[in-house]
Amino acid sequence: MHRFFRSLLFWTLILCACSTSLPATDAAPLAPAMTTPRIPKIIETLQTPHIDQSPNGNEIIIAPPSENCGGYQWAYKDMPEINEPFNEAIKIINPDAKAWATAFGEDCFYADGHADFIAMETDFYVHLPVDDLSAYESFGNWIAQTLNIVNGLPVDLIVGPKPGFVEFWFIKSEGEHIAMRVPIQKYRDEATGKNGEELFRLFYTNP
């Protein structure tokens, strides 16, 4: 059943990626894959139901909320049900790219030592090796295709009460890259239908 679900989700994401009609020449140029940079943390708090890891560690389960929490700590949780089909869909566009998703939130610790994870949002990450860091047209097209995939995910797979972001790393070398975040809600509100350099510049601030 899980295999069927993942296959169905994978092909759904492929159709979402292909729904953005972009010229083949607009694909970002390839370069050797680089070491994955550290994922930065975000400090943001919203109320949401408690969730915790399942016994097999492969799912996130909704758990009843509690008022007995003794302390909080920022936390991330892997999302294997999204990671595999999301990464495969991105690799269809470029086999050298790497993509994954995480749930961001807080661990709520109790006196007996156990912790519940409180999800705030689901965040996505895409790392793409490139030859040219000035290929803004290609980068914008990548953003459009990726957001189509993210917006095509089933709602019941997304955790947290607020839309997260998609973080892009366009990597030329270990010390040369462009890193930028695209807030999912802002994309929906302001950028749907845009692509190319226009879309890239909407979210990128040159340091």
Salt bridges, closest charged atoms under 4 A:
GLU44 OE2 - LYS162 NZ 2.62
GLU81 OE2 - HIS2 ND1 3.92
GLU81 OE2 - ARG6 NH2 3.36
GLU84 OE1 - ARG6 NH1 2.88
ASP107 OD1 - LYS77 NZ 3.85
ASP112 OD1 - HIS114 ND1 2.59
GLU121 OE1 - LYS162 NZ 3.62
GLU167 OE1 - ARG181 NE 2.57
GLU197 OE2 - ARG201 NE 2.68
